[in-house]
Amino acid sequence: MKIFRALLPLFLAFPAAAQVRVVPALQGHAAPAISLPSAPVVSAPSVAAPLVPSLSPSLLSAPAALPARTVLGLRDDADRLFAALANIHSREKANETPAALNALKRALLVDFDGVIAGLPAAELPEGQSPRGRVKVLRRERAKAERAGEPLRLAAVSGELAALQLRVAREMISDASPVAPKAFKRNAALWSLVGAHNSAAASAAEATRLEALARGEEVFGDGRPYVVWNRWSNIRYELEQAARHARNGRPAEARKLLRAAAATLRLAGRDASDLKAAAAFEALAKRPKSDAILAAKDLVAHPELKTPAPVPYEKLSSAVRAQVHALESTRADYLETLDFETSLRHAEALLSSPRPSAADRAQARARLSAAAEWAGRGRVEAKRLAARNLGSAVAALDRGDLTLAARHASWTVDALVERREELTRIALSVRRRLLGALA
């Protein structure tokens, strides 16, 4: 199975000794923050330490999501199989002769088995059936929605879509838990509806995460700072730590020991430096002067070069102006992406084979909120979005769900183009920012 992982690196290469780094902390209008890992930071003298977010535990523990294109393929498979099975179901209810339907049934089974064969292997806990696993995944999806975890939501929804396709095939087989053929077909149809909804939800979230990854490459969080090389003498820092420990300042000694360990892990040359870092961490638990001084012999490479960040507030007003322009464009990008994702969900609800009254109500709320936002915009993309969204709400109120979904899709296309425009603007600003720093 090809796995999607949001790749969120952003280092701006910079001539001479300095680099510009943009701290990643993307957060949209209504979206949970996504934080990135950062190397240990050694504070530069007389410079305030920047705010560098750590890796979010929810991202560390989240399962990998399928790519948007993959889950969109699952949705299309579910739609095609639903249409074929619904056709057979309605003709069976109309008492058509078996001879007239045998070819359609054989074609459906061949298509179904081809789809199932292309799915990743189902990994079920011991003693759990596919239908039982579907119930578990539905609960996990609900938890991810309540917790606002888009990566987990995308991953669980994608796994659920694949499993619901398997369950739909089981429903029309001899292993089906229901006996009457009409009941089998109806159960399979509802499972295919679930597969459509799960795949569409996964695709919407996966698309958003892919766009966030792209946005992170362009914007970061709009707060660049210059990174200069700083030389550290580990043995001197150990002497300082020993002095603090000897004079009854264990907290200060602990701080210096852990900083020295971080420096060795970041810029150390070999395994001996890593071993020394581990020893310093152990000493930091109960700092004693004699033990710290004895640990100086563990340092094979006392002088090491590490990056020291200088916040952009220390830079000139001309550079800050470019930063503020980047921040503004980034905010517009994220807000546009949030409404784009919401409209993808609305389109999925409206295009479902059997949308419920709750689905229609949720879709209308999403369309109306996006229409209100787009109506306040001046750019052409937002004006086009406002017109399409007004038409979508009107079509939905008339009961024409197909047309409403189509208008929602056209709005999504307009917002995608708007994000691309904002990306071009941001790249231009970044080039000017790098030129100013150079």
N, C-alpha and C positions, 0 to 999 in steps of 0.2 A: 504494500500500500504506500502510495506516495503521501508523505506527510507535509502539512503546511506548518511552518513556524514563522511567526512574524519576526522579520529581521530588522532590528532597530538600531544599527550603528550610526554614529555621526561624529566624524572627526574632520574638521576643515584643515587641510594641509596649509601650512603657512611658511613663507620663506624665512631664512635666517634661523635664529635660535628659538623663535616663538611659534606657537601653534594657537589656533582658535578652536575651542571646543564649545559645542552647544549642549547644555545639559538636557537630556531627554526627560520630559514629564508631561506628555501629551494629555490634555484633558479638554473635552468638548463641552458643548452647551448642557448636555444631560448625560454625559458619558463618564464612566469611571476612569480614574487616572491610570495611566500605564507608565510604570517606572522602569528604569534600566539599570543594569549593573554598572558600577564605576570602580575604578582602581582605588586603592587606599590613598587618601589625600594627606600630604605632609604640608602643614601650613607654612606659608612664607613669612618671614619676620616682618612685623609692622603692616601686615595686610590682613584684612578681615577674611575669615574662611568663607568660601562660597557655599551655598546650599546645594549639595550633591545628593540626589535621592538614591536610595538603595533599591535592590531588586525586590519587587513585590512578591511576598510569599505565595499569593494566589497564582501568579504566573509560573512560579517554580513548580507548583504541585498540579497545575492544570494539564489535562491531556491535550495532545496535539490535535488541531482541527484539520479537517480535510480542506483542500483548496476550494475556492468558490466555484471554479469550473467543474470540479468533480461532483459536488453536491447539486449543482444545477443539472448535471446529467442524470442524477438520481431522480430529481423532480420530473424531468421530461420522461424518464422511463415510467414513473408512477402514473403520470397523466396518460401516456399512450396505453398502458395496460388497463387503466381504469376505463378508458373509452371503449376498448375492445371488449372487456368483460361486461360493461354496462349494456353494450349492444346485444351480446348473447343473452344476458339476463332478461332484457325487455322482450326479445323475440321468443325466448322460452316461455315467458308469461303469456305471450300471445298464442301459445300452442302451435308454433311452427313445427314441422316434422323434423325428427332427428337428422334425417339425411341432408336437409338443407343447412343444418348447423354444424355438422361434423367437421367440415373443412375449416370453419372459423374457430372451432374449439382446438383443433390440432395446431393451427397457426398461433393461437394464444399461448398454448403450452410451450411451443417451441420458443416463442419470444420470451415468455416468463423464465424458462430454464436458461436461456442465454443471458438474461439480465442477472439472475442469481449466480451463474457461473463467474460473472465478472466482478462480483462483490468481494471485498476482503473477507477472510475467514472469520466466522463468528466465534468470539472467545467468550463462552458462557461459564460462569462459576459452576462448580460441581453440584449437580442436583437441581439446577435451574433451567427451565424450559425457555425457548425463545419468547413465548407469550409472557412468562414471568419476568424475563429480563426487560421487556418493553415497559412493564409497570414500574420497575426500578428506575429505568432511564427517564421515564416521565417525571418521577419525583425529583430526580437529580436536575432535570431541566428546569423545573419549577423553582428549585433552590437557587440555581444559577441566575434565573431571571430576578428573583427577589434580592439576591446579593449584588446584582449588577456586575456579573463577571462575563464579559463578552467572549473571551477565549474559551472558557469552559462551556458556555452556552452553544457556541458554534460547534465545538467538538462533540458534545453530548447529542445535539440535534442531528449531526451527521451520522453518528453511530445509530441513533434511533431510526433514521430514515432507512438505512440499509437493513436493519433488523425488521422493520415493518414490511419491507418488500418480501423478506423471507417468510414472515408470518402470513402474508397474503397468499403466497404460493402454497403454504401448508393448508390454508383454509379450503382450497379447492382440490386437495389431494385425499387419498384414502386415510391419511393420518389426521384428518380434520376432526376436532372435538364435537362438531355438529353433524347430524345425519342427513336431514333433507337437503337435496341439492340446491334448492332456492336459498336456504339459510346459509349454505356454504358460500354461494356466490355473494350474498349480501354481506357476510362477514369479511370476505376478501375485499369487497368494494370499500368498506369502511377502513380496512387496514391500508388500502392504497391511498385513501384520503389522508390518513395520518402520515403516510410516507411523503406525500406531496407537501403537507404543512411543515413537517420536520425538515425536509431538504431545503425548502424555501427559506425557513428561518435560519438554518445553518449558513446558507449562501449569503443572506443579508449580513449576518455578523462577520462571516469570513471576508466578505468584500470590504466591510468597514475596517477590519483589522489590517487588511492588505493596504488600504488607503492610508491608515495611520502610519504604517511602516514607511510608505512612500513620503508621507508628510513629515515624518521624523527626519528623513534624509534631507529634507528641504529646510525645515524650520527649527528643529530642536524645540526648546521651549522659549526661544526668543531672547535668551540671556547669555550671550557668549562671554567668555572671559579669556584673557591671554594666559597661556601656560609657558612659564619660563623654566629652564633647567636650574636646579638648586643642588649644590654639593653638600653632603652630610658627612660628618666624621663620627662613626658609630662609637668608637672608643671614648671620644670626648663626651658624647651623650651619656654613656654608661657612667663616666666619672661624675657627671652632673646628677644622675639618678642616685648614685651611691651617696653623694653629699646630702641630697634631700632625705634619703632614708636615715642617715646618721643623725640628722638634725630634727627628726620627728615629723617629717612631712611625707608620709607614705603615699598619699594621693598623688603628689607631684612626681614622686619616684615611679609610681605605677604608670602614670601618663607617659613619661619619657621611655620607659621600658617597652611599652606597647607601641609607641611611635617608632622606636628602633626596630622592633620586630616587623612592623608594617613596611619599613624602608627596605629591610633585607628581603622580604617576600616580593616586593615590587621590583627591586633593582639588583637583587643578589645574582651572583655569577654561577654558583654551583650548589650542590647538595649540602656542602658545609655551611653555607649561608642560611639555608632553610633550617638546618639543624640548630643553628645558633638562634634563629627567630623563635623556634619552639621553646628553647631554653629560656629566652627572655620572657615569653608569655608565662611560663611556669614561675619565674622569679617575681613577676608582677602580682601574683596572688598574695605573696607575703614578702615584700621587699626588705632585704637585709643588706647593709652596706658591704660587708665582707664578701658575701656571695656574689653581689653585683660586680665588685672589682675583680673577683676571680674569673667571672664570665668574660672579661675582656680578652682572655686568651682564645676564646672560641671564635673571635672575629678574624677571619683570614683576609678579608678585604674591607678595611675600615672606612675608606673614602668611596662613597657611592653618589651617583648623580640621579636625582629624582625630579619629577615635574612639580612645580609649585604654581598654583593658579592665582591670577590677579583678576578680581571681579571687574566687569565692564564699567561699573560706576566710577572706577579710577581713570577711565579713558577720557578722551576729549569729547566735547559736546557734539562735534561733527560725527564721531563714531556712534555716540548714543542716539543721535537722530536716525541713523540707519537701523540701529537696533529697534527703536520704537516702531519704525516702519515695518520691520520684520514681525514684530509682535502683533501689530494690527492686522497684517495680512494673515498671519497664523490663526488669529481668533476667528476671522471670517472663514478660513478654510475649515476649521473644526466645526463651526456652527453649520456651515453648509453640509458637511459630511454627516452630522447628526440628523438633520432633516432628510437627507438622501436615504440614510439607513432606515429611518422611520417609514418613509414612503415605500421602500422595498418590502417592508413587513406588510404595509397596507395592500400593496399590489398582490402579495402572496395570499393574503386573506381573501381578497376579492376574486382571485383566479382559482381558488380551491374548488374541486369538483362538487363539494357539498358545503358551502359556507353557512354557518349557523347564524342566528340572530345576534349572538354575542360577537361573532367575527365581523359582521357588518357594522355593528356599533363601534367596535374598536377601530375598524378601518376609517369610518367617518370621522372619529375624533382625531386620528392621525392626519387625515386630509385637511380638516378644518384648522388644526394648529399650524400645519405647514403653510396653508393659504394665508393665514394671518401674518406669519413671518415674512413670506414672500411679498405680501402687499405693502410692506414698509420699505422694500428695496427700490433702488433706482437703476441698478444695472439691468441690462437687457435680459440676462438669464433669469433674474428674479421676476421680472415683469412677465416673461413667458411662463414661468412656473405658476405665477398667480392666476393667469388666464386658464391654464390647464387644470389647476386645482379647483377653481370655481366650476369648471365644466364637469370635473370628476364628482364633486359633491352633488351637483344637480342630477347627473346620471344615476348616482347611487340612490338618491331620494326617489327617482322614478322607477327604481328597481332594475335598471340596466347595469348589472355588475360588470359585464364584459367591457362596456364602454368606459366605465369608471376605472377599471384596472388599466385600460389602455392609456387613459389620460395620466394616471399615476406613473406609468412606465415612461411616457414622454417627458414628464416632469423630472424623473430621475435622470434621464439623458441630458436634460438642460443643466441640472446641478452638477453632473459629472464634468460637463464642458466648463462650468464655472470654476470647479476645483482645478482643472488643468490651467485655466487662465491665471488663477491665484498662484499656482506653482511657478508659472513663467515669471510672474511679477516678483515672487520671493527669490528666485534664482538671480534675477537681475539685481535685487537689493543686496544679496549676499556677495555678488561680484564687486559691487561698489564698496561694501564693508571691508572685504579683504584688501581692496585697493587702498582704502584709507589706512588700514593697519600696516600695510607694507610701506 
